[in-house]
Amino acid sequence: MNIVHIVIGRPKPETANGVLQSVYYLSVNQGAYGHKVDILSLRKKIKEDSIQIARNVNVHFFERHKLRFFIDKYVTKYLEDHADSIDIVHFHSAYHPEYWTISRILKKLNISYVISPRGSYQKIANKRNFILKKIYKALFEISIIKNAEKIHALNSYEAVNMHEYGVPNSQIVIIPNGVDIEKINNIKQNISKAHSDEFVLVYCGRIDAYYKGLDVLVRAMKTLTNRGLKTKIHLRLVGPDWKNGKKDIEKLVNELGLQQNVTFYGAKYGLEKYELYSTSAAFILPSRTEGMPTSVLDAMAFGLPCILTPETNIDPKIMENGGCIFVKLSTESLADTIEKAMSDKYALQLIGLKGQEWVKKHYNYPEVASQHISVYKNLSEIKAL
C-alpha cells in the first residue's frame, strides 16, 4: 500500500510529544512490512525538503503558514501529483485548520482519509479555549469528521468520548498505541540497576502543570513530607518546559519548601532517560486528560511499576490484572497511594513485572502497525467495489 501520514511537527523516536513519537514508530513499522510510507510534516521552519528515516519511509517537510487555514502550495502539488497512487491518508491530532483545508483537497481528489485525534475529542481537553473550540467544531471539525472513512480511538474510553463528541459508533475503530519493546530490551541490557535509600518517583513528559496534574502531585509530596517522610522520598521531573509550566511548578516547589525533594532534569532521552528509570522505584503520571501516553507504555516495558490516574486512558484491564496502580487525582489520594507503595516494595516490584508482561503481549509496535494496515486495506477494498 501507499500510505501518507500528515502531522504537525517532525516525527522523532525520542521526544516528549507523544503524537510525533507515535507517528514515527507507526510509520517505521508499516514500512518494515513492505508498504510505501510518506509523512507530510508541517513545520514553522524547514531546513530540508525530505529525508528517509527508515526502509520505505520518507518524511517531506512543508512550511506551516502563519494564517493556519492556508497551506504550503507544495502540499497541494504533492497530493495532486500522487493522487492516483495514494491508498490512504492518515491525519494525526485534531483542531488544526490546515487539516480542514487538506481534507477538502482530498475529497476533491477522491482520496480516502482517516483521523487519529489522539485525545483531542476528550471532554476535559475541550474545556480549555472552550468557546473557540465549540465554534471551530461547528464550522470545521465536524465536516472533517463527516468526510473521514474512520476515526481512530486509542481505547474504549476515548471511543465513548468520541461518540459523545459527535462521531458515529460505526465510524470508530479502536487500536492502541504501541512501544518499541526490542529497543528498550537492548538498552536495558547495558544498564545496571543501582540501589537508592530514598523512594524515588519519576515523571517523564512535558512539564505541564495543569494537564499533567503536576500541581496536585507536588502538593501530595508536601503531604508526604508532613507525615515524616521528608528524608525518604524524592520526585524526579523529567521533560521539557511546556508553556511556562516549569516556572509554575518551581514556584510551587519553593513555596512548599520541597527543594530537597523535587528535582527538575529537563528533557532526557535514550540511555540517559533509562538510567534515571533504573534508579527509580516507580513511574507516576497523574494527568487530568490523555490520549494514551506512550511514556507510560515505555515505563511499563522497562519494568517500572506505574501509578496513574484513570484519565491517562490506560486500559483498566492492566490494573485489573495487577499491572499498574490507579489513583484518584487529589492530594490525599496520591499521598496515600504513594505511602502505601513505599510500605511494600515487593508488591510494587510484582506490579512492575505484571505491567511489563502485559505491554509486551498487547502493545508491541509491529502488531499495532499491522492493525492499522488491516483497517486501510479494508477501506481500499470497499472503495474498489
C-alpha positions in Angstrom: 0.0 0.0 0.0 0.9 3.7 -0.4 0.3 5.3 3.0 0.5 9.1 3.7 0.6 10.4 7.3 0.0 14.1 8.0 1.2 15.6 11.2 2.2 19.0 12.7 5.9 18.8 13.6 8.7 16.4 12.9 8.2 12.8 13.9 11.1 11.5 16.1 11.9 8.3 18.0 12.7 10.3 21.1 10.5 13.3 22.0 8.2 14.5 24.8 5.5 14.9 22.1 3.6 11.5 22.2 1.9 12.2 18.8 5.2 12.8 17.0 6.7 9.7 18.6 3.7 7.6 17.7 3.7 8.7 14.1 7.4 7.9 13.9 7.1 4.3 15.1 3.8 3.6 13.4 5.4 4.7 10.0 8.7 2.8 10.5 6.8 -0.4 11.4 4.4 0.0 8.4 7.5 0.4 6.2 9.0 -2.7 7.6 6.0 -4.7 6.3 7.0 -3.5 2.8 4.5 -0.7 2.4 5.5 2.7 1.0 5.0 5.3 3.7 5.3 9.1 3.3 4.9 11.6 6.1 3.9 15.1 5.3 5.4 17.2 8.2 4.0 20.7 8.6 6.5 22.9 10.5 7.2 26.6 11.2 10.7 26.4 9.8 12.1 23.9 7.4 15.8 23.1 6.8 15.4 20.3 4.2 12.9 19.2 1.7 12.7 15.5 2.7 14.7 12.7 4.5 14.5 9.0 4.6 14.1 7.7 8.2 13.7 4.0 7.6 13.3 1.5 4.8 10.3 2.6 2.6 9.7 5.6 4.9 10.3 9.2 3.8 9.4 12.5 5.6 8.6 15.5 3.4 8.8 18.9 5.1 6.4 21.8 4.3 6.3 25.3 5.8 3.4 26.0 8.1 1.6 29.2 7.2 1.1 31.9 9.8 -2.6 32.0 8.7 -3.3 28.4 9.5 -6.1 27.8 7.1 -3.6 28.4 4.3 -1.2 25.6 3.4 2.1 25.5 1.5 1.4 25.3 -2.2 3.7 22.3 -2.4 1.4 20.3 -0.2 -1.3 20.7 -2.8 1.1 19.8 -5.6 2.3 16.7 -3.7 -1.2 15.4 -3.3 -2.3 16.2 -6.9 0.9 14.6 -8.3 0.4 11.4 -6.3 -3.4 11.2 -6.2 -3.6 8.1 -8.4 -1.1 6.1 -6.2 -2.1 7.2 -2.6 -4.2 4.5 -1.0 -4.9 6.3 2.3 -4.1 9.5 4.1 -3.9 9.4 7.9 -4.2 12.6 9.9 -2.8 12.8 13.4 -4.3 15.0 16.2 -7.1 17.5 15.6 -8.2 21.1 15.8 -5.6 22.1 13.1 -7.1 24.4 10.5 -4.6 23.1 7.9 -6.4 19.7 8.2 -9.7 21.2 7.1 -8.1 22.7 4.0 -6.3 19.5 3.2 -9.4 17.4 3.8 -11.2 19.5 1.1 -8.4 18.8 -1.3 -8.5 15.0 -0.6 -12.3 15.0 -1.1 -11.8 16.7 -4.5 -9.1 14.2 -5.5 -11.2 11.2 -4.2 -8.5 10.2 -1.7 -9.8 8.4 1.4 -8.6 9.5 4.8 -8.7 8.5 8.5 -8.1 10.6 11.6 -6.4 9.8 14.9 -7.5 12.7 17.2 -5.2 11.3 20.0 -7.2 12.7 22.9 -8.3 15.9 21.2 -12.0 15.0 21.5 -11.9 14.3 25.2 -14.3 16.3 27.3 -11.6 17.8 29.6 -9.3 18.6 26.6 -12.2 20.7 25.2 -12.6 22.8 28.3 -9.5 24.8 27.5 -10.5 27.5 24.9 -14.0 26.1 25.1 -15.8 28.8 23.1 -13.2 28.9 20.3 -13.2 25.1 20.1 -17.0 25.0 20.1 -17.1 27.5 17.2 -14.3 25.7 15.3 -16.0 22.3 15.8 -19.3 23.6 14.4 -17.7 25.3 11.4 -14.9 23.0 10.5 -14.1 19.9 12.7 -17.5 18.2 12.1 -17.0 18.4 8.4 -13.6 16.9 8.6 -15.1 14.0 10.6 -18.0 13.6 8.3 -15.8 13.1 5.3 -13.4 10.7 7.0 -13.7 7.0 6.5 -12.7 6.1 10.1 -11.9 7.9 13.3 -9.2 6.1 15.3 -9.6 5.8 19.1 -6.8 4.5 21.3 -9.1 2.7 23.7 -12.7 2.2 24.6 -12.8 5.3 26.9 -11.7 7.5 24.1 -14.2 5.9 21.8 -17.0 6.8 24.3 -15.8 10.4 24.4 -15.7 10.4 20.6 -19.3 9.3 20.3 -20.4 12.0 22.8 -18.4 14.5 20.7 -20.5 13.5 17.7 -18.7 10.7 16.0 -21.0 7.8 15.0 -20.0 4.4 16.6 -19.9 2.8 13.1 -17.1 5.2 12.2 -14.9 4.5 15.2 -12.1 1.9 15.2 -10.0 1.1 18.3 -6.3 0.4 18.1 -3.9 1.1 20.9 -0.6 3.0 20.9 2.5 0.8 20.9 6.0 0.7 22.2 9.4 -0.4 20.8 10.0 -3.5 23.0 13.2 -4.5 21.2 14.8 -1.1 21.6 14.1 -1.0 25.4 15.4 -4.5 25.9 18.6 -3.7 24.1 19.2 -0.6 26.2 18.2 -2.3 29.5 20.9 -4.9 29.0 23.5 -2.1 29.2 22.2 -0.6 32.4 23.0 -1.9 35.9 20.3 -1.2 38.5 21.6 0.9 41.3 20.2 1.0 44.9 18.8 4.1 46.4 17.9 4.6 50.1 15.2 7.0 49.1 11.9 6.1 47.5 12.3 7.8 44.1 9.3 8.6 41.9 9.9 9.6 38.3 7.6 11.6 36.0 8.6 11.8 32.3 6.8 14.1 29.9 6.1 17.8 29.2 6.3 20.0 32.4 2.7 21.0 32.0 1.3 22.0 35.4 -2.4 21.6 34.7 -2.9 18.8 32.1 -0.3 16.5 33.6 -1.6 17.1 37.1 1.9 18.1 38.4 0.3 20.8 40.6 -1.5 18.2 42.6 1.4 15.8 42.6 3.7 18.4 44.2 1.1 19.1 46.9 0.9 15.4 47.5 4.7 15.4 48.0 4.2 18.1 50.7 1.6 16.0 52.4 4.1 13.1 52.5 6.9 15.2 54.0 4.4 16.4 56.6 3.9 12.8 57.5 7.6 12.4 58.4 8.8 11.1 55.1 10.9 14.2 54.1 14.2 12.3 54.0 12.7 9.1 52.5 11.0 10.3 49.3 12.1 12.1 46.1 10.4 13.2 42.9 12.2 13.4 39.6 10.5 15.6 36.9 12.0 14.7 33.5 10.9 16.6 30.4 11.0 19.9 28.6 9.1 23.0 29.7 5.7 23.5 28.2 4.0 27.0 28.2 5.9 28.1 31.3 4.7 25.1 33.2 8.2 24.6 34.8 8.1 28.2 36.2 4.7 27.5 37.8 5.9 24.2 39.3 9.2 25.6 40.5 7.3 28.4 42.2 5.0 25.9 44.0 8.0 23.7 45.0 9.7 26.8 46.6 6.5 27.9 48.3 6.1 24.5 49.9 9.8 24.1 50.8 10.3 21.0 48.7 13.6 22.0 47.1 15.3 18.9 48.6 12.5 16.6 47.5 11.9 17.6 43.9 14.5 17.7 41.1 14.0 19.1 37.5 16.1 17.2 35.0 15.0 18.8 31.7 14.5 16.6 28.6 16.3 13.3 28.8 16.1 10.6 26.0 17.5 7.2 25.3 20.2 5.9 27.7 20.1 9.0 29.9 16.3 8.6 30.5 16.5 4.8 31.1 19.4 5.3 33.6 17.1 7.5 35.6 14.4 4.8 35.3 16.8 2.2 36.6 17.3 4.1 39.9 13.6 4.9 40.4 11.1 2.9 42.4 8.1 3.8 40.3 6.8 5.9 37.4 4.0 8.4 38.1 1.6 10.2 35.8 -1.4 12.0 37.5 -2.8 13.5 34.3 -6.2 15.2 34.0 -6.6 14.0 30.4 -4.6 12.0 27.9 -5.0 10.2 24.6 -2.9 7.1 25.5 0.5 8.2 26.7 3.5 6.4 25.2 5.5 7.4 28.2 3.5 5.0 30.4 3.9 2.1 27.9 7.6 2.9 27.7 8.0 2.8 31.5 6.0 -0.4 31.8 8.0 -2.0 29.1 11.1 -1.1 31.1 9.6 -2.8 34.1 8.8 0.2 36.2 5.7 0.0 38.4 3.3 2.8 37.3 1.0 4.9 39.4 -1.6 6.5 37.2 -4.9 8.4 37.2 -7.7 6.7 35.2 -7.7 9.8 33.0 -4.4 8.7 31.5 -6.6 6.3 29.4 -4.5 3.3 30.1 -6.6 0.1 29.7 -8.3 -0.7 33.0 -7.6 -4.4 32.3 -3.9 -3.7 33.1 -4.9 -2.6 36.6 -7.4 -5.4 37.0 -4.5 -7.9 36.2 -2.2 -6.3 38.7 -0.1 -4.4 36.2 -0.4 -0.8 37.5 -2.0 1.3 40.2 -4.9 3.6 39.5 -5.3 6.6 41.8 -7.8 9.5 42.1 -6.4 12.9 41.2 -6.4 14.5 44.6 -3.7 15.5 47.1 -4.7 13.0 49.7 -5.3 10.1 47.4 -2.0 10.5 45.7 -0.2 10.8 49.1 -2.0 7.7 50.5 -1.2 5.6 47.4 2.4 6.6 47.3 2.9 5.9 51.0 1.3 2.5 50.6 3.6 1.7 47.7 6.6 2.7 49.9 5.5 0.3 52.6 5.5 -2.8 50.4 8.3 -2.7 47.8 8.0 -6.4 47.0 4.3 -5.9 45.9 5.4 -2.9 43.9 8.0 -4.8 42.0 5.4 -7.5 41.2 3.2 -4.8 39.7 6.1 -3.7 37.6 6.7 -7.2 36.3 3.0 -7.8 35.5 2.8 -4.4 33.7 5.8 -5.3 31.7 4.4 -8.7 30.7 1.1 -7.1 29.6 2.7 -4.4 27.5 5.0 -6.9 25.7 1.9 -9.0 24.9 -0.5 -6.3 23.8 1.4 -3.2 22.7 4.3 -4.3 20.6 4.5 -1.8 17.7 4.7 -4.4 14.8 1.3 -5.7 15.9 -0.2 -2.2 16.3 1.1 -1.2 12.8 -0.5 -4.4 11.4 -3.9 -3.5 12.9 -3.8 -0.1 11.2 -2.8 -1.7 7.9 -5.8 -4.0 8.1 -8.1 -1.0 8.5 -6.5 0.7 5.5 -6.8 -2.4 3.3 -10.4 -3.0 4.3 -11.3 0.6 3.3 -9.4 0.2 0.0 -11.3 -2.9 -0.8 -14.7 -1.2 0.0 -13.7 1.7 -2.2 -12.8 -0.6 -5.1 -16.3 -2.2 -5.1 
